[in-house]
Amino acid sequence: MPAQEQPPTGSRVGAHHPVTAAIRAAIMRGEFAPNQRLIEADLSEQFGTGRGLVRIALVELAHEGLVERIQNRGARVRAVTLPEAIEITEVRMVVEGLCAAKAAERIAEEQIGELLVLGDRMRTAVAVGDVLEYSELNQALHRRIIEISGQATAADVVERLRAKNVRHRFRLALVPGRPDVSLREHLAMIERICARDPAGAEQATRRHLASVIAALGVVR
């Protein structure tokens, strides 16, 4: 068991601290299930840090809405309800639509190649029925579009929103026929961004996320 660590005087474990980031990433990957208890001693051992830093990281993640702290019972992964999942996706529709438009304005030739390669890999994953690979490529595409857009604030907002929706994202990926629909929508996004068409890119992104909202109602 690692020794107890205390943060330096006058500092705090913020949203970008490695401990906070590592636990957040584990939640996003689905390593911790909704409502699963997060035991400080176990997390301390898993992430190789002291319980003091873990405790403060859990407070930060509670502020982000990823963790729920219950009096006298510790912390657990917060379960997001279907209405919340829909609200989250509605916000993403606005923010990611903006990012797609900005990406279409700013994209460089080499970045066009990157998006086209991602699109080809997504086609392959769907063709062979590799749902997990497609889900990972889906996330990679959304992240890359935001990176190309240069919207750092949007990147932070969307990352937190997607982390909250991890359970619904995995369930949605398993709906029969959904990857085929999702693939067409993502390829349309890629096409409009690579064509440097801001309005078309924003519309394609909004259509995709509207489709996600409609599909969420099926997996309630």
Contacts in CASP RR format, 6 or more apart in sequence:
PFRMAT RR
TARGET T0000
AUTHOR 0000-0000-0000
METHOD contacts of the structure
MODEL  1
MPAQEQPPTGSRVGAHHPVTAAIRAAIMRGEFAPNQRLIEADLSEQFGTG
RGLVRIALVELAHEGLVERIQNRGARVRAVTLPEAIEITEVRMVVEGLCA
AKAAERIAEEQIGELLVLGDRMRTAVAVGDVLEYSELNQALHRRIIEISG
QATAADVVERLRAKNVRHRFRLALVPGRPDVSLREHLAMIERICARDPAG
AEQATRRHLASVIAALGVVR
1 41 0 8 1.000
1 44 0 8 1.000
1 45 0 8 1.000
2 44 0 8 1.000
2 45 0 8 1.000
2 48 0 8 1.000
2 49 0 8 1.000
2 50 0 8 1.000
3 50 0 8 1.000
4 50 0 8 1.000
4 51 0 8 1.000
4 52 0 8 1.000
5 49 0 8 1.000
5 50 0 8 1.000
5 51 0 8 1.000
5 52 0 8 1.000
5 53 0 8 1.000
6 52 0 8 1.000
6 53 0 8 1.000
7 13 0 8 1.000
7 52 0 8 1.000
7 53 0 8 1.000
7 56 0 8 1.000
12 56 0 8 1.000
13 19 0 8 1.000
13 20 0 8 1.000
13 53 0 8 1.000
13 56 0 8 1.000
13 57 0 8 1.000
13 60 0 8 1.000
14 20 0 8 1.000
14 57 0 8 1.000
14 60 0 8 1.000
15 21 0 8 1.000
15 60 0 8 1.000
15 64 0 8 1.000
15 156 0 8 1.000
17 53 0 8 1.000
17 57 0 8 1.000
17 60 0 8 1.000
19 47 0 8 1.000
19 49 0 8 1.000
19 53 0 8 1.000
19 54 0 8 1.000
19 56 0 8 1.000
19 57 0 8 1.000
20 57 0 8 1.000
20 60 0 8 1.000
20 61 0 8 1.000
22 47 0 8 1.000
23 38 0 8 1.000
23 43 0 8 1.000
23 47 0 8 1.000
23 54 0 8 1.000
23 57 0 8 1.000
23 58 0 8 1.000
23 61 0 8 1.000
24 61 0 8 1.000
24 64 0 8 1.000
24 66 0 8 1.000
24 163 0 8 1.000
26 32 0 8 1.000
27 61 0 8 1.000
27 66 0 8 1.000
27 67 0 8 1.000
27 77 0 8 1.000
27 163 0 8 1.000
27 166 0 8 1.000
28 162 0 8 1.000
28 163 0 8 1.000
28 166 0 8 1.000
29 166 0 8 1.000
30 166 0 8 1.000
30 167 0 8 1.000
30 170 0 8 1.000
32 38 0 8 1.000
32 77 0 8 1.000
33 77 0 8 1.000
33 167 0 8 1.000
34 77 0 8 1.000
34 78 0 8 1.000
34 79 0 8 1.000
34 80 0 8 1.000
34 167 0 8 1.000
35 76 0 8 1.000
35 77 0 8 1.000
35 79 0 8 1.000
36 76 0 8 1.000
36 77 0 8 1.000
37 73 0 8 1.000
37 74 0 8 1.000
37 75 0 8 1.000
37 76 0 8 1.000
38 58 0 8 1.000
38 67 0 8 1.000
38 74 0 8 1.000
38 75 0 8 1.000
38 76 0 8 1.000
38 77 0 8 1.000
40 51 0 8 1.000
40 52 0 8 1.000
40 54 0 8 1.000
40 55 0 8 1.000
40 58 0 8 1.000
41 51 0 8 1.000
43 54 0 8 1.000
43 58 0 8 1.000
44 50 0 8 1.000
44 51 0 8 1.000
44 52 0 8 1.000
44 54 0 8 1.000
47 54 0 8 1.000
58 67 0 8 1.000
58 69 0 8 1.000
58 75 0 8 1.000
59 69 0 8 1.000
61 67 0 8 1.000
62 68 0 8 1.000
62 69 0 8 1.000
62 75 0 8 1.000
64 160 0 8 1.000
64 163 0 8 1.000
65 78 0 8 1.000
65 164 0 8 1.000
66 77 0 8 1.000
66 78 0 8 1.000
66 160 0 8 1.000
66 163 0 8 1.000
66 164 0 8 1.000
67 75 0 8 1.000
67 76 0 8 1.000
67 77 0 8 1.000
67 78 0 8 1.000
68 75 0 8 1.000
68 76 0 8 1.000
68 77 0 8 1.000
68 78 0 8 1.000
69 75 0 8 1.000
70 76 0 8 1.000
78 164 0 8 1.000
79 167 0 8 1.000
80 88 0 8 1.000
80 164 0 8 1.000
80 165 0 8 1.000
80 167 0 8 1.000
80 168 0 8 1.000
82 168 0 8 1.000
82 216 0 8 1.000
82 217 0 8 1.000
82 220 0 8 1.000
84 164 0 8 1.000
85 164 0 8 1.000
85 165 0 8 1.000
85 168 0 8 1.000
85 216 0 8 1.000
86 213 0 8 1.000
86 216 0 8 1.000
86 217 0 8 1.000
88 161 0 8 1.000
88 164 0 8 1.000
88 165 0 8 1.000
89 165 0 8 1.000
89 209 0 8 1.000
89 212 0 8 1.000
89 213 0 8 1.000
89 216 0 8 1.000
90 209 0 8 1.000
90 213 0 8 1.000
91 157 0 8 1.000
91 161 0 8 1.000
92 158 0 8 1.000
92 161 0 8 1.000
92 162 0 8 1.000
92 209 0 8 1.000
93 205 0 8 1.000
93 206 0 8 1.000
93 209 0 8 1.000
93 210 0 8 1.000
93 213 0 8 1.000
95 154 0 8 1.000
95 157 0 8 1.000
95 158 0 8 1.000
96 142 0 8 1.000
96 145 0 8 1.000
96 146 0 8 1.000
96 154 0 8 1.000
96 158 0 8 1.000
96 205 0 8 1.000
96 209 0 8 1.000
97 201 0 8 1.000
97 202 0 8 1.000
97 205 0 8 1.000
97 206 0 8 1.000
97 209 0 8 1.000
98 149 0 8 1.000
98 151 0 8 1.000
98 154 0 8 1.000
98 202 0 8 1.000
99 145 0 8 1.000
99 146 0 8 1.000
99 149 0 8 1.000
99 150 0 8 1.000
99 151 0 8 1.000
99 154 0 8 1.000
99 158 0 8 1.000
99 205 0 8 1.000
100 145 0 8 1.000
100 149 0 8 1.000
100 189 0 8 1.000
100 192 0 8 1.000
100 193 0 8 1.000
100 198 0 8 1.000
100 201 0 8 1.000
100 202 0 8 1.000
100 204 0 8 1.000
100 205 0 8 1.000
101 149 0 8 1.000
101 198 0 8 1.000
101 199 0 8 1.000
101 200 0 8 1.000
101 201 0 8 1.000
101 202 0 8 1.000
102 149 0 8 1.000
102 150 0 8 1.000
102 151 0 8 1.000
102 198 0 8 1.000
103 145 0 8 1.000
103 146 0 8 1.000
103 148 0 8 1.000
103 149 0 8 1.000
103 150 0 8 1.000
103 193 0 8 1.000
103 201 0 8 1.000
104 192 0 8 1.000
104 193 0 8 1.000
104 195 0 8 1.000
104 196 0 8 1.000
104 197 0 8 1.000
104 198 0 8 1.000
104 200 0 8 1.000
104 201 0 8 1.000
105 196 0 8 1.000
105 198 0 8 1.000
106 148 0 8 1.000
106 149 0 8 1.000
106 150 0 8 1.000
107 115 0 8 1.000
107 148 0 8 1.000
107 193 0 8 1.000
107 194 0 8 1.000
107 196 0 8 1.000
111 148 0 8 1.000
112 194 0 8 1.000
113 194 0 8 1.000
114 144 0 8 1.000
115 141 0 8 1.000
115 144 0 8 1.000
115 145 0 8 1.000
115 190 0 8 1.000
115 193 0 8 1.000
115 194 0 8 1.000
116 190 0 8 1.000
116 194 0 8 1.000
118 137 0 8 1.000
118 140 0 8 1.000
118 141 0 8 1.000
118 144 0 8 1.000
118 190 0 8 1.000
119 137 0 8 1.000
119 141 0 8 1.000
119 186 0 8 1.000
119 187 0 8 1.000
119 190 0 8 1.000
121 137 0 8 1.000
122 134 0 8 1.000
122 137 0 8 1.000
122 138 0 8 1.000
122 141 0 8 1.000
122 183 0 8 1.000
122 186 0 8 1.000
122 187 0 8 1.000
123 183 0 8 1.000
123 187 0 8 1.000
125 131 0 8 1.000
125 133 0 8 1.000
125 134 0 8 1.000
125 137 0 8 1.000
125 179 0 8 1.000
126 134 0 8 1.000
126 179 0 8 1.000
126 180 0 8 1.000
126 183 0 8 1.000
129 179 0 8 1.000
131 173 0 8 1.000
131 174 0 8 1.000
131 179 0 8 1.000
132 173 0 8 1.000
134 173 0 8 1.000
134 179 0 8 1.000
134 182 0 8 1.000
134 183 0 8 1.000
135 169 0 8 1.000
135 170 0 8 1.000
135 173 0 8 1.000
138 173 0 8 1.000
138 182 0 8 1.000
138 186 0 8 1.000
139 162 0 8 1.000
141 186 0 8 1.000
141 189 0 8 1.000
141 190 0 8 1.000
142 158 0 8 1.000
142 162 0 8 1.000
143 155 0 8 1.000
143 159 0 8 1.000
145 189 0 8 1.000
145 193 0 8 1.000
145 205 0 8 1.000
146 154 0 8 1.000
146 155 0 8 1.000
146 158 0 8 1.000
147 155 0 8 1.000
148 193 0 8 1.000
162 169 0 8 1.000
168 216 0 8 1.000
168 219 0 8 1.000
171 219 0 8 1.000
172 178 0 8 1.000
172 212 0 8 1.000
172 215 0 8 1.000
172 216 0 8 1.000
172 219 0 8 1.000
173 179 0 8 1.000
175 215 0 8 1.000
175 218 0 8 1.000
175 219 0 8 1.000
178 215 0 8 1.000
181 211 0 8 1.000
181 215 0 8 1.000
182 208 0 8 1.000
182 211 0 8 1.000
185 204 0 8 1.000
185 207 0 8 1.000
185 208 0 8 1.000
185 211 0 8 1.000
186 208 0 8 1.000
188 204 0 8 1.000
188 207 0 8 1.000
188 208 0 8 1.000
189 201 0 8 1.000
189 204 0 8 1.000
189 205 0 8 1.000
189 208 0 8 1.000
191 204 0 8 1.000
192 200 0 8 1.000
192 201 0 8 1.000
192 203 0 8 1.000
192 204 0 8 1.000
193 201 0 8 1.000
END
